[in-house]
Amino acid sequence: MKHLTIVVPKGENNLSSIVGAYKILTRANMYWKNAGKKEVFKIELAGLGKKVDFYGGLFTAKPEKHISAIKHTNLVIIPSLNHNYTKAVKQNKVLIDWIAEQYKQGAEVASICTGAWLLAASGLLDGKNCSTHWSAADDFRIRFPKVKLLTDQLITDEHGLYTNGGAYSFLNLMIYLVEKYYDRRTAIYCSKVFQIEIDRQSQSPFIIFNGQKAHGDELVRKAQEYIESKLDERISIEGLSSRFAIGRRNFDRRFVKATGNTPIEYSQRVKIEAAKKALEGSRKTINEVMYNVGYSDVKSFREVFRKITGMSPLEYRNKYNREAMV
């Protein structure tokens, strides 16, 4: 039997991701046992203390073991943190070192949502792909520049390291791990019992694009503000770099370093975010929305919209605007 450790970090973290992971994997074990098979995992909660309080002491988790008592495990699950990520990393240095040592010994590691901060702090994600909650993406990029952050992607799987997107999308990661460690049939069973959509690949439709502005590059910030003020216009990046008296290549380099997007990508995301809001809350036709955000070609607008959100403008409106469907 393999050993699975769900860690309970010190400080603020998310109880639901601990409980959800425990329940789904326990149910997968039970399904195998009822089918006459040997349970895949011995599942334990482990931490740095005897208990961790959640939500002002309203709930409490009591890890079964201190991590020092676990010399070897096969799979480590790191739950989601709340919002003070820097503090969480400082509080859990011993846990981070233990995770790195377990991986060195052959364990696989899965981080849930912003739990990616603890995994990234170990250095294990350097040069590798990672996902996390879209709202934490800008801070994550600044703190861990060596990690290849893919905020559109729901799950990453690379060299025994798994990460996933935001909030309750961790349920999809758990189903993914069930299929990987058990089989497809067990994953389907768990998806039906817990009513989790199986094989979901993207968190793109849920992203609210605000634009990274906490970077300290005043020229780039002014360029961002200009792009955002010209929603209904088609912006030439050559013209934009000339406007701010900087060469195109240097402009692109600085813009990517500051925002994580090229100027073209940034302009597209700003326009599509405005289009999403219009599709969600108005009765405007798709063509009207398209013209309002500076597109004149339906095919081009549809392609960019799908690239960013994972669905067509019509699909998006039908999903998020009931009034427009009446």
Secondary structure as GFF3:
##gff-version 3
##sequence-region A 1 326
A	DSSP	beta_strand	2	8	.	.	.	ID=ss1
A	DSSP	alpha_helix	15	34	.	.	.	ID=ss2
A	DSSP	beta_strand	41	47	.	.	.	ID=ss3
A	DSSP	beta_strand	52	54	.	.	.	ID=ss4
A	DSSP	beta_strand	59	61	.	.	.	ID=ss5
A	DSSP	beta_strand	65	66	.	.	.	ID=ss6
A	DSSP	three_ten_helix	67	69	.	.	.	ID=ss7
A	DSSP	beta_strand	75	78	.	.	.	ID=ss8
A	DSSP	alpha_helix	85	91	.	.	.	ID=ss9
A	DSSP	alpha_helix	93	104	.	.	.	ID=ss10
A	DSSP	beta_strand	108	111	.	.	.	ID=ss11
A	DSSP	three_ten_helix	113	115	.	.	.	ID=ss12
A	DSSP	alpha_helix	116	121	.	.	.	ID=ss13
A	DSSP	beta_strand	129	130	.	.	.	ID=ss14
A	DSSP	three_ten_helix	134	136	.	.	.	ID=ss15
A	DSSP	alpha_helix	137	143	.	.	.	ID=ss16
A	DSSP	beta_strand	148	149	.	.	.	ID=ss17
A	DSSP	beta_strand	155	158	.	.	.	ID=ss18
A	DSSP	beta_strand	161	164	.	.	.	ID=ss19
A	DSSP	three_ten_helix	167	169	.	.	.	ID=ss20
A	DSSP	alpha_helix	170	181	.	.	.	ID=ss21
A	DSSP	alpha_helix	184	193	.	.	.	ID=ss22
A	DSSP	three_ten_helix	204	206	.	.	.	ID=ss23
A	DSSP	alpha_helix	218	229	.	.	.	ID=ss24
A	DSSP	alpha_helix	237	243	.	.	.	ID=ss25
A	DSSP	alpha_helix	248	259	.	.	.	ID=ss26
A	DSSP	alpha_helix	263	281	.	.	.	ID=ss27
A	DSSP	alpha_helix	286	292	.	.	.	ID=ss28
A	DSSP	alpha_helix	298	309	.	.	.	ID=ss29
A	DSSP	alpha_helix	313	320	.	.	.	ID=ss30
A	DSSP	alpha_helix	322	325	.	.	.	ID=ss31
###
